[in-house]
Amino acid sequence: MGGYDQKTGIFSLTQTKARYWCRRPGAPRTNTIEYSAKLLREAGLEVLSVHGNYLEVKATPGQVWEALSGQPSDPKRESHYL
């Protein structure tokens, strides 16, 4: 599971992708999905649900990337999910 649904604007983020995208200095190496949800909320994004190994957030892939990585998103990231 994981990916962006254009119709709903919901991004399903797996634990694996969350760990890969989370590149903030000081982030725990084994960050949990709850930690990722915290970063997304701090960025002002609406986290809809948090499950054992994934979460759903009302955001584009670029917004999720920027919230987790702390780096600007690349337009190619957005087009990858369209």
N, C-alpha and C positions, 0 to 999 in steps of 0.2 A: 504494500500500500504506500502511497505517496504521490503527490503531484498536485497540480493546480486545475481546478474546475472553473473554466471561464464563465459558465452560466451562473454559478452561485457566488463566484469570487472567493471560494474557500480553498485554502492550501492545506493539504494533509501532509504533515511532516513526520517522517519516521525517525526513530532514535538514531539510526545510522547516519542519515543525512544531517540531522541536527548536530551530531558530534563532528561531522566533517565540516559543516559550515561555521561552527562556533570557533572563531579564531581570535577572540578578544584576549588581550594580555590578562593574565591572572585567572582565566577561566579554568575550572577544574578539568583535568585530563579525562576523567571519566564522568563528565557532566551528565546529569539525568535529564529526562524529558521535562521534568518540573523546573529545572534550571533554565532550560530553553524557553519554557512558557513564561518564566519570570522576566527574561530579557525581552521577549516579545511584548509583554504588557508594559514594561518600562519604556519601550519605544512608542507606546500609544496604540498598539494593535489590539484588536479584539480576539482573544483566545476563546474559542467556542467550547472546546472540550479537551481534556487531557486524559489519555488512557495509559495503560502500562508501558507501551513502547511507541506511541505516536500521539500527535495532537492535531487539532484542526484549528486554523486561525483564518480570520477574514482578512486576507492580505494577498498581494501579488508576490510572485517569487522574488522579485527585486526588493520589496519591502522586508521580506523574511531574511534574505541574504544580508541586507544592511543592518538589521537589528541583531542578528547573530554574529556577524563577522566584524561589524564596526567599520566596514569598508564600503565604498560606493559600489553600486551594482553596475554590471555591464549590460548594455541593451541586448546582447546575445542571450543572456540568462532569461530575460523576459520572452524572447521569441522562441526559445527552446520549448517552452511550456504551452505555446499557442497552437 
